[in-house]
């Protein structure tokens, strides 16, 4: 259909019993906790780098 889109994934990331022509569904969602953690880590790294340059 119009909403379907072909995507190629490495075989090792897919279930072993899948075969050509099988349909799968993938749920991609925003991870707010992981994002906040990454931002905090980056901010700490930036602070550290700025302090090292003084």
N, CA and C atoms as a LAMMPS dump frame, in Angstrom:
ITEM: TIMESTEP
0
ITEM: NUMBER OF ATOMS
162
ITEM: BOX BOUNDS ff ff ff
-5.0000000000000000e+02 5.0000000000000000e+02
-5.0000000000000000e+02 5.0000000000000000e+02
-5.0000000000000000e+02 5.0000000000000000e+02
ITEM: ATOMS id mol type element x y z
1 1 1 N 0.802 -1.18 0
2 1 2 C 0 0 0
3 1 3 C 0.854 1.256 0
4 2 1 N 0.199 2.39 0.032
5 2 2 C 0.899 3.664 0.01
6 2 3 C 1.728 3.895 1.258
7 3 1 N 1.33 3.315 2.406
8 3 2 C 2.041 3.531 3.666
9 3 3 C 3.192 2.565 3.872
10 4 1 N 3.327 1.572 3.014
11 4 2 C 4.399 0.598 3.16
12 4 3 C 5.675 1.139 2.531
13 5 1 N 6.786 0.752 3.144
14 5 2 C 8.071 1.211 2.629
15 5 3 C 9.076 0.088 2.799
16 6 1 N 9.863 -0.18 1.783
17 6 2 C 10.877 -1.222 1.836
18 6 3 C 12.104 -0.701 2.572
19 7 1 N 12.586 -1.501 3.54
20 7 2 C 13.78 -1.161 4.304
21 7 3 C 14.644 -2.413 4.355
22 8 1 N 15.945 -2.261 4.185
23 8 2 C 16.861 -3.397 4.213
24 8 3 C 17.612 -3.381 5.547
25 9 1 N 17.501 -4.478 6.307
26 9 2 C 18.186 -4.636 7.579
27 9 3 C 19.232 -5.734 7.464
28 10 1 N 20.311 -5.637 8.227
29 10 2 C 21.268 -6.752 8.265
30 10 3 C 20.562 -8.011 8.762
31 11 1 N 20.837 -9.115 8.133
32 11 2 C 20.166 -10.379 8.444
33 11 3 C 20.31 -10.765 9.918
34 12 1 N 21.468 -10.456 10.529
35 12 2 C 21.689 -10.868 11.912
36 12 3 C 20.799 -10.106 12.9
37 13 1 N 20.133 -9.033 12.478
38 13 2 C 19.227 -8.296 13.355
39 13 3 C 17.787 -8.799 13.281
40 14 1 N 17.516 -9.698 12.367
41 14 2 C 16.168 -10.211 12.167
42 14 3 C 16.017 -11.61 12.764
43 15 1 N 14.783 -11.98 13.055
44 15 2 C 14.499 -13.324 13.569
45 15 3 C 14.968 -14.362 12.556
46 16 1 N 15.513 -15.457 13.057
47 16 2 C 16.094 -16.49 12.18
48 16 3 C 15.05 -17.168 11.29
49 17 1 N 13.794 -17.22 11.748
50 17 2 C 12.774 -17.941 10.977
51 17 3 C 12.108 -17.082 9.902
52 18 1 N 12.524 -15.826 9.734
53 18 2 C 11.953 -14.988 8.685
54 18 3 C 12.459 -15.429 7.323
55 19 1 N 11.596 -15.254 6.352
56 19 2 C 11.994 -15.568 4.982
57 19 3 C 11.527 -14.447 4.064
58 20 1 N 12.062 -14.409 2.873
59 20 2 C 11.71 -13.37 1.913
60 20 3 C 10.204 -13.318 1.729
61 21 1 N 9.661 -12.121 1.761
62 21 2 C 8.225 -11.938 1.584
63 21 3 C 7.465 -11.826 2.891
64 22 1 N 8.099 -12.217 4.028
65 22 2 C 7.441 -12.086 5.325
66 22 3 C 7.319 -10.619 5.699
67 23 1 N 6.27 -10.284 6.391
68 23 2 C 6.066 -8.935 6.889
69 23 3 C 6.457 -8.877 8.36
70 24 1 N 7.051 -7.772 8.766
71 24 2 C 7.373 -7.554 10.171
72 24 3 C 6.88 -6.149 10.533
73 25 1 N 6.734 -5.895 11.828
74 25 2 C 6.405 -4.535 12.242
75 25 3 C 7.476 -4.064 13.208
76 26 1 N 7.767 -2.792 13.129
77 26 2 C 8.803 -2.195 13.962
78 26 3 C 8.197 -0.971 14.636
79 27 1 N 8.401 -0.863 15.938
80 27 2 C 7.892 0.272 16.698
81 27 3 C 9.068 1.166 17.071
82 28 1 N 9.09 2.372 16.524
83 28 2 C 10.15 3.326 16.823
84 28 3 C 9.52 4.443 17.64
85 29 1 N 10.092 4.689 18.808
86 29 2 C 9.517 5.732 19.652
87 29 3 C 10.611 6.539 20.334
88 30 1 N 10.266 7.718 20.756
89 30 2 C 11.158 8.639 21.432
90 30 3 C 11.41 8.126 22.852
91 31 1 N 12.681 8.086 23.264
92 31 2 C 13.059 7.641 24.607
93 31 3 C 13.52 8.861 25.393
94 32 1 N 12.603 9.461 26.136
95 32 2 C 12.89 10.695 26.857
96 32 3 C 13.966 10.505 27.92
97 33 1 N 13.939 9.395 28.646
98 33 2 C 14.917 9.146 29.712
99 33 3 C 16.329 9.026 29.137
100 34 1 N 16.491 8.241 28.074
101 34 2 C 17.809 8.074 27.456
102 34 3 C 18.306 9.397 26.876
103 35 1 N 17.403 10.182 26.324
104 35 2 C 17.779 11.477 25.759
105 35 3 C 18.289 12.412 26.846
106 36 1 N 17.556 12.488 27.966
107 36 2 C 17.978 13.352 29.072
108 36 3 C 19.322 12.907 29.637
109 37 1 N 19.534 11.595 29.728
110 37 2 C 20.805 11.072 30.23
111 37 3 C 21.95 11.463 29.29
112 38 1 N 21.735 11.326 27.994
113 38 2 C 22.773 11.673 27.019
114 38 3 C 23.092 13.158 27.068
115 39 1 N 22.067 13.998 27.208
116 39 2 C 22.281 15.447 27.287
117 39 3 C 23.094 15.781 28.531
118 40 1 N 22.763 15.16 29.663
119 40 2 C 23.499 15.41 30.905
120 40 3 C 24.961 14.986 30.761
121 41 1 N 25.214 13.851 30.127
122 41 2 C 26.588 13.376 29.918
123 41 3 C 27.366 14.346 29.033
124 42 1 N 26.722 14.839 27.996
125 42 2 C 27.383 15.778 27.089
126 42 3 C 27.696 17.084 27.818
127 43 1 N 26.741 17.558 28.624
128 43 2 C 26.976 18.793 29.376
129 43 3 C 28.157 18.638 30.34
130 44 1 N 28.251 17.503 31.007
131 44 2 C 29.372 17.247 31.906
132 44 3 C 30.693 17.202 31.147
133 45 1 N 30.698 16.568 29.995
134 45 2 C 31.895 16.493 29.17
135 45 3 C 32.314 17.892 28.713
136 46 1 N 31.347 18.699 28.305
137 46 2 C 31.658 20.066 27.87
138 46 3 C 32.246 20.875 29.022
139 47 1 N 31.678 20.737 30.22
140 47 2 C 32.217 21.431 31.393
141 47 3 C 33.656 21.004 31.644
142 48 1 N 33.893 19.694 31.556
143 48 2 C 35.223 19.142 31.785
144 48 3 C 36.224 19.688 30.767
145 49 1 N 35.818 19.736 29.517
146 49 2 C 36.701 20.244 28.468
147 49 3 C 36.998 21.728 28.66
148 50 1 N 35.98 22.498 29.057
149 50 2 C 36.188 23.923 29.285
150 50 3 C 37.142 24.145 30.452
151 51 1 N 37.009 23.351 31.521
152 51 2 C 37.873 23.484 32.688
153 51 3 C 39.316 23.081 32.382
154 52 1 N 39.483 22.108 31.486
155 52 2 C 40.838 21.673 31.1
156 52 3 C 41.568 22.73 30.297
157 53 1 N 40.828 23.598 29.631
158 53 2 C 41.431 24.623 28.782
159 53 3 C 41.743 25.906 29.53
160 54 1 N 41.47 25.959 30.822
161 54 2 C 41.758 27.184 31.6
162 54 3 C 43.172 27.25 32.027
